Amino acid sequence: MRLFQFISEINLFETDATDNISIRIQRLTTWFFISTFTTSLLIVTIYASLYAGEVHITIQNPTIDLYAELAAKYSIECDCSETSIPHKEFISLQPIYHQVCSSDFVTQRWIDYLCHSTEHSFYFYADFRSTAVQQFQLLAILCQLSIQETKDGLDLFLHTEIISDKLMSKDFLVAETQARIGTFKTNAPDALHYKLMFIREMIAGNALLSSTPNIFQFMFQYHDYGYGPVWKINHENVFHQTDGNFCTCKEFFTCYSRAGFFGGSLFNSDNSFAYLYIIDGWYTGCRPIDSLLSSTLKTFYN
């Protein structure tokens, strides 16, 4: 009875008030506080008894197999002894170039053959023999540039480092590697493309003319008054394009026509070119570089 009376009279919030109502409120507040505190303490005790807690175990120099086994079961971290590694340590790339860049068509022997196989110094401007030497020289240069640009870009890529202070999972490393390779393959042609675009814009902006008689026909003529020989423009070359329209280099530097071989007659009655033989997919135009880039190499596979 005394214990029950003691418990019922516990008052943690006792004040100077002596009336029964105030004392009763103080004792109820005390009981509420003790009940809440006891319940909270009980919950914390039960949770602490059930929670196993974290155990930190350090393994020195684990193998890849052991790391994979532990990673499948536990949450682990593995510090790297080296925080960076170049791509060349785990990536191998072998570029494949167009067949023409390893063919006879870009060799000096073929270019010399074109130079020495022609019977005349000048040909009709749409004749294959008029611009073939310059176009195949350009083709050889483009092959050399593309190979060199690819080698330089690949060398830079392989020396680029991947940086991480933690060991990456296999799936993450594979995904990261594939993404980097994909970006390199996408950007690799841009270096040559921008240089080529700059060259073409520079030629057009400065109105540089080709050494071939593709833009104008010139005639060497002595002046009637004996002042000496002068070069005289005879007429502008007109290109008969594949869409049936006619085009001059004065209007557009990108004019081109199908290349072929011509005999004694150069034009038909409708002013179209009188080809003896048309080289399929090969073009000649105002500037060798533009007509070359418009051409295909399918005729050389026949």
C-alpha positions as CSV (number, residue, x, y, z in Angstrom):
1,M,0.0,0.0,0.0
2,R,2.8,2.4,0.8
3,L,4.5,1.6,-2.6
4,F,1.2,2.3,-4.4
5,Q,0.7,5.5,-2.4
6,F,4.3,6.6,-3.2
7,I,3.9,6.0,-6.9
8,S,0.5,7.8,-7.0
9,E,2.0,10.8,-5.2
10,I,5.1,11.2,-7.4
11,N,5.3,14.8,-8.6
12,L,8.2,15.9,-10.9
13,F,6.6,19.2,-11.6
14,E,5.8,20.4,-8.0
15,T,5.1,24.1,-7.5
16,D,4.1,26.3,-4.6
17,A,0.5,25.7,-5.3
18,T,-1.4,23.8,-2.5
19,D,-4.9,23.4,-3.9
20,N,-6.0,19.9,-4.9
21,I,-6.6,20.7,-8.6
22,S,-3.1,22.0,-9.2
23,I,-1.5,19.1,-7.4
24,R,-3.6,16.6,-9.5
25,I,-2.6,18.3,-12.8
26,Q,1.1,18.1,-11.7
27,R,0.8,14.4,-10.9
28,L,-1.0,13.6,-14.2
29,T,1.7,15.5,-16.1
30,T,4.4,13.5,-14.2
31,W,2.7,10.2,-15.2
32,F,2.4,11.2,-18.8
33,F,6.1,12.2,-18.9
34,I,7.2,8.9,-17.2
35,S,5.0,6.8,-19.5
36,T,6.3,8.5,-22.7
37,F,9.9,8.3,-21.5
38,T,9.6,4.6,-20.6
39,T,8.0,3.7,-23.9
40,S,10.7,5.6,-25.9
41,L,13.4,3.9,-23.9
42,L,11.8,0.5,-24.5
43,I,11.6,1.1,-28.3
44,V,15.3,2.2,-28.5
45,T,16.3,-0.8,-26.4
46,I,14.5,-3.3,-28.7
47,Y,15.9,-1.6,-31.9
48,A,19.4,-1.7,-30.5
49,S,19.1,-5.4,-29.6
50,L,17.9,-6.3,-33.1
51,Y,20.3,-4.1,-35.1
52,A,23.5,-6.0,-35.9
53,G,25.5,-2.8,-36.6
54,E,28.3,-2.2,-39.2
55,V,31.4,-4.2,-39.2
56,H,34.4,-2.7,-41.0
57,I,36.9,-5.3,-42.3
58,T,40.0,-4.3,-44.3
59,I,41.4,-6.7,-46.8
60,Q,44.8,-5.9,-48.2
61,N,45.3,-6.3,-52.0
62,P,42.2,-8.4,-52.8
63,T,42.0,-10.3,-56.1
64,I,39.4,-9.3,-58.7
65,D,37.5,-12.5,-58.0
66,L,37.4,-11.9,-54.3
67,Y,36.3,-8.3,-54.9
68,A,33.5,-9.5,-57.2
69,E,32.4,-12.0,-54.6
70,L,32.3,-9.5,-51.8
71,A,30.6,-6.9,-53.9
72,A,27.8,-9.3,-54.6
73,K,27.1,-9.7,-50.9
74,Y,28.2,-6.6,-49.1
75,S,28.6,-2.9,-49.5
76,I,32.3,-2.4,-50.1
77,E,34.8,0.2,-51.2
78,C,38.2,-0.5,-52.7
79,D,40.8,2.4,-52.8
80,C,43.0,2.5,-55.9
81,S,46.7,2.3,-55.5
82,E,46.9,4.6,-58.7
83,T,44.2,7.2,-59.3
84,S,44.7,7.4,-63.1
85,I,45.5,5.1,-65.9
86,P,45.9,5.9,-69.7
87,H,43.5,4.4,-72.2
88,K,46.3,2.5,-73.9
89,E,46.6,0.2,-70.9
90,F,43.3,-1.4,-71.5
91,I,42.0,-0.2,-74.9
92,S,43.2,-1.3,-78.3
93,L,41.9,0.4,-81.5
94,Q,42.8,-0.4,-85.1
95,P,41.6,2.1,-87.7
96,I,40.4,0.8,-91.0
97,Y,40.9,3.1,-94.0
98,H,39.1,3.2,-97.4
99,Q,40.5,0.7,-99.9
100,V,41.6,3.5,-102.2
101,C,44.1,4.8,-99.7
102,S,46.1,1.5,-100.1
103,S,45.5,1.1,-103.8
104,D,47.6,2.0,-106.8
105,F,45.4,5.0,-107.5
106,V,47.2,7.1,-104.9
107,T,50.7,6.1,-105.8
108,Q,53.2,8.3,-107.6
109,R,53.5,5.5,-110.2
110,W,49.8,6.0,-111.2
111,I,50.1,9.8,-111.2
112,D,53.2,9.6,-113.4
113,Y,51.4,7.2,-115.7
114,L,48.6,9.7,-116.2
115,C,51.1,12.5,-116.9
116,H,53.0,10.5,-119.5
117,S,50.2,8.6,-121.1
118,T,48.4,11.7,-122.5
119,E,49.2,12.5,-126.2
120,H,48.5,16.2,-126.0
121,S,49.2,19.0,-123.5
122,F,45.7,20.4,-123.5
123,Y,42.4,18.6,-123.6
124,F,38.7,19.6,-123.6
125,Y,37.9,20.9,-120.1
126,A,35.3,18.1,-119.5
127,D,37.8,15.4,-120.6
128,F,39.0,13.1,-117.9
129,R,42.6,13.6,-119.0
130,S,42.3,17.3,-118.5
131,T,42.1,17.1,-114.7
132,A,42.9,13.5,-113.8
133,V,46.4,14.2,-112.6
134,Q,45.3,17.0,-110.2
135,Q,42.4,15.1,-108.9
136,F,44.4,11.9,-108.1
137,Q,47.1,14.1,-106.5
138,L,44.4,15.6,-104.3
139,L,43.1,12.1,-103.6
140,A,46.5,11.0,-102.5
141,I,46.9,14.1,-100.3
142,L,43.5,13.5,-98.7
143,C,44.4,9.9,-97.9
144,Q,47.7,11.0,-96.3
145,L,45.9,13.7,-94.3
146,S,43.1,11.4,-93.1
147,I,45.6,8.7,-92.0
148,Q,47.8,11.3,-90.2
149,E,44.8,13.0,-88.5
150,T,43.5,9.6,-87.4
151,K,46.9,8.6,-86.0
152,D,47.3,11.9,-84.2
153,G,43.8,11.7,-82.8
154,L,44.2,8.0,-81.8
155,D,47.5,8.7,-80.1
156,L,45.9,11.6,-78.1
157,F,43.0,9.3,-77.1
158,L,45.2,6.4,-76.0
159,H,47.2,8.8,-73.8
160,T,44.1,10.3,-72.2
161,E,43.7,9.1,-68.7
162,I,40.7,7.8,-66.8
163,I,40.7,9.0,-63.3
164,S,39.1,7.5,-60.2
165,D,40.2,7.0,-56.6
166,K,37.8,4.1,-56.1
167,L,37.7,0.8,-57.9
168,M,35.0,0.8,-60.6
169,S,32.7,-2.0,-61.1
170,K,33.1,-4.0,-64.3
171,D,29.8,-2.9,-65.7
172,F,30.5,0.7,-65.0
173,L,34.0,0.5,-66.5
174,V,32.7,-1.2,-69.7
175,A,29.9,1.4,-70.1
176,E,32.4,4.3,-69.5
177,T,34.9,2.8,-72.0
178,Q,32.3,2.3,-74.7
179,A,31.0,5.8,-74.3
180,R,34.5,7.3,-74.6
181,I,35.3,5.1,-77.7
182,G,32.0,6.2,-79.3
183,T,32.7,9.8,-78.7
184,F,36.2,9.4,-80.2
185,K,34.9,7.7,-83.3
186,T,32.2,10.4,-83.8
187,N,34.7,13.3,-83.4
188,A,37.6,11.8,-85.3
189,P,36.4,12.8,-88.8
190,D,35.7,16.4,-87.6
191,A,39.4,17.4,-87.5
192,L,39.9,16.6,-91.2
193,H,36.5,17.9,-92.1
194,Y,37.2,21.3,-90.6
195,K,40.6,21.6,-92.2
196,L,39.1,20.7,-95.6
197,M,36.3,23.2,-95.1
198,F,38.8,25.9,-94.2
199,I,40.8,25.2,-97.4
200,R,37.8,25.3,-99.6
201,E,36.6,28.5,-98.0
202,M,40.0,30.1,-98.4
203,I,40.2,29.1,-102.1
204,A,36.7,30.5,-102.7
205,G,37.2,33.7,-100.6
206,N,40.5,34.5,-102.4
207,A,39.2,33.5,-105.8
208,L,42.1,31.3,-106.4
209,L,42.1,29.6,-109.8
210,S,43.2,26.1,-110.7
211,S,46.1,25.5,-113.1
212,T,43.8,23.4,-115.3
213,P,41.8,25.2,-118.1
214,N,38.5,24.4,-116.4
215,I,37.3,27.9,-115.6
216,F,38.3,29.8,-118.7
217,Q,39.7,28.9,-122.1
218,F,42.8,30.9,-122.8
219,M,44.3,31.6,-126.2
220,F,47.9,32.7,-126.6
221,Q,47.8,35.6,-129.2
222,Y,50.1,38.3,-130.4
223,H,48.8,41.9,-130.2
224,D,48.2,43.5,-133.6
225,Y,50.4,46.5,-132.7
226,G,53.4,44.4,-131.8
227,Y,53.5,45.1,-128.1
228,G,54.3,41.4,-127.4
229,P,52.3,38.3,-126.6
230,V,49.4,38.5,-124.2
231,W,47.0,36.0,-122.7
232,K,43.5,36.5,-123.9
233,I,40.3,35.0,-122.4
234,N,38.5,33.3,-125.2
235,H,35.3,32.3,-123.3
236,E,34.0,30.9,-120.1
237,N,33.6,27.2,-119.8
238,V,30.0,25.9,-119.5
239,F,29.4,22.7,-117.6
240,H,26.4,20.5,-118.5
241,Q,25.3,19.2,-115.1
242,T,23.5,15.9,-114.4
243,D,20.2,17.7,-113.8
244,G,20.2,19.0,-117.3
245,N,21.1,22.6,-116.4
246,F,24.0,24.6,-117.7
247,C,26.4,26.2,-115.2
248,T,29.5,28.5,-115.5
249,C,32.3,29.0,-113.0
250,K,31.6,32.8,-113.0
251,E,28.2,32.1,-111.4
252,F,29.1,29.1,-109.2
253,F,32.5,27.7,-108.3
254,T,30.8,24.4,-107.6
255,C,29.8,23.7,-111.2
256,Y,30.8,20.2,-112.5
257,S,30.0,17.8,-115.2
258,R,30.4,14.1,-115.8
259,A,34.0,13.3,-116.9
260,G,34.7,11.2,-119.9
261,F,36.7,11.0,-123.1
262,F,36.1,13.2,-126.1
263,G,37.1,12.9,-129.8
264,G,37.0,15.4,-132.5
265,S,33.4,16.5,-131.9
266,L,32.9,18.1,-128.5
267,F,29.2,19.1,-128.6
268,N,26.0,17.7,-129.8
269,S,23.4,19.6,-131.7
270,D,21.6,20.5,-128.4
271,N,24.9,21.9,-127.0
272,S,25.3,18.9,-124.7
273,F,28.7,17.2,-124.4
274,A,29.5,14.7,-127.1
275,Y,31.1,12.0,-125.0
276,L,32.9,9.1,-126.6
277,Y,32.9,7.4,-123.2
278,I,31.5,8.5,-119.8
279,I,33.4,7.6,-116.6
280,D,30.6,6.6,-114.3
281,G,30.6,8.5,-111.0
282,W,33.6,10.7,-111.9
283,Y,33.2,14.5,-112.3
284,T,35.2,17.4,-113.5
285,G,34.5,21.0,-112.6
286,C,35.6,24.5,-111.8
287,R,37.9,23.4,-108.9
288,P,39.5,19.9,-108.7
289,I,38.8,19.6,-105.0
290,D,35.0,20.2,-105.4
291,S,34.6,17.8,-108.4
292,L,36.7,15.2,-106.6
293,L,34.5,15.4,-103.5
294,S,31.5,15.0,-105.7
295,S,32.9,11.9,-107.4
296,T,32.7,8.3,-106.4
297,L,35.2,5.5,-107.0
298,K,32.7,2.9,-108.2
299,T,34.1,2.9,-111.7
300,F,37.5,1.8,-110.5
301,Y,36.0,-1.3,-109.0
302,N,34.8,-2.5,-112.5
